[in-house]
Amino acid sequence: MTTGCLERALVWFAEHGTRAVQARRKENSASIKETAEHFEASTATVKRYCTA
């Protein structure tokens, strides 16, 4: 991921991350690992968002 892409991803996650991650995981009955891979995020981030 290039620096510009990373910056855009971080901004997007800051604005929409929690709801999007929770919804994607629930709608797809996805594991934490699968959700993390989909969003190119760490499993720790997905865990944090899904317990929020």
Secondary structure, 3 states (H helix, E strand, C coil): CCHHHHHHHHHHHHHHHHHHHHHHHHHCCCCHHHHHHHHCCCHHHHHHHHCC
